[in-house]
Amino acid sequence: MVSQSVLRFPRFFKLLFLILLPFVFGCTTAATIPKEILVSIEKNPDWKIVEKCGDEDCYTLVDFMISKNMTFKVTFDNDKQAKQFFIIRTDFTSIRYKVQYTPSNIRVKLNNGEVLKSKVFNCYYTISDLEYLRSRPSLEGSFPVNKLDCYMLFFDNPALSQKDEAVMNMNDAFTINGNHLDMPLIHFKKNVGAQ
């Protein structure tokens, strides 16, 4: 004769499995939240763009520009409230050589032909508020880039809409020993599948 405790043991695990299933399912699908802005680059043998987790929880995937000289995260953020501006963040995760950065040389061209110039701020000391960003002076000049540096490029222009596309030219912004890096153009386009 089989004891009652042996028969209840498998039922306990079934119940535990059913209780934990939503938590396990929720954790594995968190990374599938679609990005608002899709990022791509033009073909270039020295550069690639890779989507991967950008933080501990991996809530959404982020884009990393990778070359033999450096790696940096590129994040495009539309002003979600009034849709009056957009920001592009560059978070440097690895630097192999001494790279000089002149962010004032970065240009963004919209699909209507308009060319935008940004104001540049250090990410760590800046808030994403329109009046604050308009009133603060931009960083100027050229400076060395170090691992974990982060710079915010503020564009006082309406946020990207469904039909807009922006192309960022960073080629004149980075130099190693006075030579510009051969960087591909970076394309930003609204993800029509994201809400």
C-alpha positions in Angstrom: 0.0 0.0 0.0 1.3 3.5 -1.0 1.3 6.2 1.7 -0.9 9.3 1.2 2.2 11.6 1.5 3.8 10.0 -1.5 0.7 10.6 -3.6 0.4 14.3 -2.5 4.1 15.1 -3.3 3.6 15.3 -7.1 0.5 17.3 -6.7 2.4 19.9 -4.6 5.0 20.4 -7.4 2.2 20.7 -10.0 0.6 23.4 -7.9 3.9 25.2 -7.4 4.6 25.0 -11.1 1.2 26.6 -11.9 1.8 29.4 -9.4 5.3 30.2 -10.6 4.6 29.9 -14.3 3.3 33.5 -14.8 6.5 34.8 -13.1 8.8 32.8 -15.2 6.9 33.7 -18.4 6.9 37.4 -17.4 10.7 37.4 -16.9 11.4 35.7 -20.2 9.2 38.1 -22.2 10.4 41.3 -20.7 13.1 41.7 -23.3 10.6 41.5 -26.1 9.2 45.0 -25.5 9.5 46.7 -28.9 11.8 49.8 -29.1 10.1 53.1 -30.1 13.0 54.0 -32.5 14.7 51.5 -34.8 18.5 52.0 -35.3 20.5 50.8 -38.3 23.8 51.7 -40.0 25.1 51.8 -43.5 27.3 48.9 -44.5 30.9 49.4 -43.2 33.5 46.6 -42.7 34.9 48.4 -39.6 31.7 48.9 -37.7 28.6 46.9 -36.8 25.5 47.6 -34.7 24.3 45.0 -32.2 21.2 44.8 -30.2 21.7 43.6 -26.6 20.7 44.2 -23.0 21.7 47.6 -21.9 21.0 47.2 -18.2 20.5 44.6 -15.5 16.8 43.9 -16.1 17.0 43.8 -19.9 13.6 45.4 -20.2 14.2 46.5 -23.7 17.1 45.8 -26.1 19.4 48.7 -26.9 21.8 49.3 -29.8 25.6 49.2 -29.5 28.0 50.6 -32.1 31.0 48.4 -32.2 34.4 48.8 -33.8 38.0 47.7 -33.0 38.6 51.1 -31.4 35.5 51.5 -29.2 32.0 50.5 -28.3 29.2 52.8 -27.4 25.5 52.5 -26.7 23.3 54.7 -28.9 19.9 55.5 -27.4 17.3 57.7 -29.2 14.7 59.2 -26.9 11.7 61.2 -28.1 10.1 63.7 -25.8 7.2 61.5 -24.7 5.1 64.3 -23.2 4.9 67.3 -25.5 6.9 65.8 -28.4 8.8 69.0 -28.7 12.4 67.6 -28.8 14.5 64.5 -29.0 17.7 63.3 -27.4 20.4 60.9 -28.6 22.6 59.5 -25.9 26.0 58.0 -26.5 27.3 55.8 -23.6 30.9 54.7 -24.1 31.4 51.1 -22.8 34.9 50.5 -24.1 37.7 52.6 -25.5 40.8 50.9 -26.9 42.8 54.0 -28.0 42.9 57.6 -27.1 39.8 58.9 -28.9 39.1 62.7 -29.1 35.4 63.6 -29.3 34.0 66.7 -30.8 30.3 66.3 -30.5 29.5 69.7 -31.9 30.6 68.3 -35.3 27.7 65.8 -35.2 24.9 66.5 -37.7 21.4 65.0 -38.0 19.6 65.2 -41.3 15.9 64.7 -41.4 14.1 63.1 -44.4 12.8 66.6 -45.4 16.4 67.7 -46.0 16.7 69.8 -42.8 20.1 69.5 -41.1 20.0 69.8 -37.3 22.9 70.7 -34.9 22.7 69.6 -31.3 23.5 71.0 -27.9 25.8 68.6 -26.0 25.5 67.8 -22.3 27.1 65.3 -19.9 24.4 62.7 -19.2 25.1 62.4 -15.5 24.4 66.1 -14.7 21.5 66.8 -17.0 17.7 66.4 -16.8 15.5 65.9 -19.8 13.4 69.0 -19.4 12.9 71.3 -22.4 13.2 74.6 -20.6 16.3 73.4 -18.7 18.0 72.1 -21.8 17.2 75.3 -23.7 18.6 77.5 -20.9 21.9 75.6 -20.3 25.1 76.2 -22.3 26.3 73.4 -24.5 29.7 71.6 -24.0 32.1 73.0 -26.5 35.4 71.9 -28.0 37.1 68.5 -28.2 37.8 66.2 -25.3 39.1 62.7 -24.7 36.6 59.9 -24.3 36.9 57.5 -21.4 35.1 54.3 -20.6 31.7 55.0 -18.9 31.5 58.6 -20.3 28.0 59.5 -21.5 27.0 62.5 -23.6 23.5 63.7 -24.4 22.8 65.3 -27.8 19.8 67.6 -27.4 17.9 68.5 -30.6 15.4 71.3 -30.2 13.2 69.9 -32.9 9.9 68.0 -32.7 10.1 64.4 -31.9 10.2 61.9 -34.7 6.8 61.0 -36.0 5.7 57.8 -37.8 6.8 59.2 -41.2 10.1 60.7 -40.1 13.6 59.3 -40.4 16.8 60.9 -39.1 20.3 60.2 -40.3 23.2 61.0 -37.9 26.7 61.8 -39.3 29.3 61.3 -36.5 32.3 60.9 -38.9 33.8 64.3 -38.0 33.2 63.9 -34.3 35.8 61.2 -33.5 39.6 61.3 -34.1 42.5 59.1 -33.2 45.9 60.7 -33.5 44.2 63.5 -35.6 42.6 61.0 -38.1 38.9 60.8 -38.4 37.3 57.4 -37.9 35.5 56.0 -40.9 32.1 55.9 -39.3 28.9 54.8 -41.1 25.8 57.0 -41.1 23.4 56.0 -38.4 19.7 55.8 -39.3 16.8 56.3 -36.8 13.3 55.5 -37.8 10.1 55.3 -35.8 9.0 51.7 -35.1 5.4 51.5 -36.4 4.9 48.3 -34.3 5.7 50.1 -31.0 3.1 51.9 -29.0 
